[in-house]
Amino acid sequence: MNPIAALLADAPVVLAPMEDVSDAAFRRVARGLGARLCFTEFIRAEQVIAGAALARRKAALAEDDRPTAIQIYGADPELLMQAAVIAAAARPPFLDLNCGCWLPRVSRNGAGAGWLRDPAAMVAMVRRVVDAVDLPVSVKTRIGFGPESHMPIVDLARRLEDAGAAALTIHCRTAQAGHDGPADWAWARRAREVVDIPVVVNGDVRDAEDVVRALADTGCAGVMIGRAAIQHPWIFAEARARLAGLPPPPPPDDAERIRVFRALLDANVAARGERWGVQVTRRHLPLLGPRLGPALRARLVTATSHAATDAVLALS
Ligand SMILES: Cc1cc2nc3c(=O)[nH]c(=O)nc-3n(C[C@H](O)[C@H](O)[C@H](O)COP(=O)(O)O)c2cc1C
């Protein structure tokens, strides 16, 4: 069986790679709440090759941080190949090539979704990376660059499979759409129908009900969840319960929200030092929810030490 399909077989719910969000601390939380598979934030090939501290931190996988795929990005096939060989040394279950980032600072130079401007070059690049490493290689991409009259993703899926890609994640929007407009999951279904490798559908999966619907509508091997997991990482447990036909877990109460926020705080301080760790944990304020969030926000954004942040949480 395809190793990525095997990973997803019992629980097809995946935490999306998200820069400055899906770090080791958040992956641990998401996994604890039921995410079956995680991805690192995207890591620039040039930084991997240079051994930059940031790249090393992003690519580091602790023993309990598995299965987590390492995602790299870049515009130069040679550098992507070299970076892939280095990243493979961390022995993730597979490597992922980002061919979907729409941000102009990335795609303008041909990296990320920039590859969708030249599908033939993208396929050739994937083939080279696949040949360079002894790990499975997957590709995360979009349905097209935009505004093509005919989206390339179906034909591209076939060609990426031929090039040796072990799985595809499809964010069902064009690069030009960014995060605007609805994601059209039908493209993931069309692509899935023409390949044997697992396809993971992504885009606008907002709750457990969407997970079930996305799987049913597309027949995909997995569902990747990004922004909804920032707001509500409990989505993984809720989706797994729905998929297993079990009653939904109780909604998170204030104590549970504080527990998760505190876990992120402790992990971030341990990984990044007190000042930075406290600061980056504020990214996770949305998970405190509509009652606690507004009540604590003002005090949490001014608390600069671990103890002061803990004290705010204790008051809640
Ligand atoms: C804050 C943020 C950071 C992201 N960083 C990455 C990244 O590093 N690599 C990547 O492939 N996609 C990245 N994405 C895109 C997500 O992985 C996902 O494809 C997109 O958000 C659509 O899924 P969603 O509707 O569930 O959020 C990012 C998205 C967000 C919101």
The ligand as an SDF file (V2000), in Angstrom:
LIG
                    3D

 31 33  0  0  0  0  0  0  0  0999 V2000
   -1.1820   31.5850    8.2790 C   0  0  0  0  0  0  0  0  0  0  0  0
   -1.0580   30.6280    7.1210 C   0  0  0  0  0  0  0  0  0  0  0  0
    0.1730   30.1470    6.7690 C   0  0  0  0  0  0  0  0  0  0  0  0
    0.3010   29.2170    5.7080 C   0  0  0  0  0  0  0  0  0  0  0  0
    1.5280   28.6930    5.4340 N   0  0  0  0  0  0  0  0  0  0  0  0
    1.6240   27.6740    4.5230 C   0  0  0  0  0  0  0  0  0  0  0  0
    2.8430   26.9560    4.3370 C   0  0  0  0  0  0  0  0  0  0  0  0
    3.8630   27.2250    5.0010 O   0  0  0  0  0  0  0  0  0  0  0  0
    2.8570   25.9630    3.4190 N   0  0  0  0  0  0  0  0  0  0  0  0
    1.7380   25.6220    2.6740 C   0  0  0  0  0  0  0  0  0  0  0  0
    1.7810   24.6990    1.8620 O   0  0  0  0  0  0  0  0  0  0  0  0
    0.5800   26.2920    2.8450 N   0  0  0  0  0  0  0  0  0  0  0  0
    0.4910   27.2750    3.7530 C   0  0  0  0  0  0  0  0  0  0  0  0
   -0.7170   27.8720    3.9730 N   0  0  0  0  0  0  0  0  0  0  0  0
   -1.9070   27.3910    3.2450 C   0  0  0  0  0  0  0  0  0  0  0  0
   -2.6210   26.2900    4.0430 C   0  0  0  0  0  0  0  0  0  0  0  0
   -1.7860   25.1500    4.1900 O   0  0  0  0  0  0  0  0  0  0  0  0
   -3.9210   25.8640    3.3230 C   0  0  0  0  0  0  0  0  0  0  0  0
   -3.5950   25.3560    2.0560 O   0  0  0  0  0  0  0  0  0  0  0  0
   -4.8850   27.0220    3.1530 C   0  0  0  0  0  0  0  0  0  0  0  0
   -4.9700   27.8190    4.3240 O   0  0  0  0  0  0  0  0  0  0  0  0
   -6.3000   26.5280    2.7740 C   0  0  0  0  0  0  0  0  0  0  0  0
   -6.8070   25.6720    3.7680 O   0  0  0  0  0  0  0  0  0  0  0  0
   -7.8810   26.1920    4.8790 P   0  0  0  0  0  0  0  0  0  0  0  0
   -9.0530   26.7680    4.1270 O   0  0  0  0  0  0  0  0  0  0  0  0
   -8.2260   24.9680    5.6650 O   0  0  0  0  0  0  0  0  0  0  0  0
   -7.2020   27.2530    5.6980 O   0  0  0  0  0  0  0  0  0  0  0  0
   -0.8470   28.8140    4.9920 C   0  0  0  0  0  0  0  0  0  0  0  0
   -2.0920   29.3400    5.3500 C   0  0  0  0  0  0  0  0  0  0  0  0
   -2.2130   30.2180    6.4010 C   0  0  0  0  0  0  0  0  0  0  0  0
   -3.5870   30.7320    6.7770 C   0  0  0  0  0  0  0  0  0  0  0  0
  1  2  1  0
  2  3  1  0
  2 30  2  0
  3  4  2  0
  4  5  1  0
  4 28  1  0
  5  6  2  0
  6  7  1  0
  6 13  1  0
  7  8  2  0
  7  9  1  0
  9 10  1  0
 10 11  2  0
 10 12  1  0
 12 13  2  0
 13 14  1  0
 14 15  1  0
 14 28  1  0
 15 16  1  0
 16 17  1  0
 16 18  1  0
 18 19  1  0
 18 20  1  0
 20 21  1  0
 20 22  1  0
 22 23  1  0
 23 24  1  0
 24 25  2  0
 24 26  1  0
 24 27  1  0
 28 29  2  0
 29 30  1  0
 30 31  1  0
M  END
$$$$
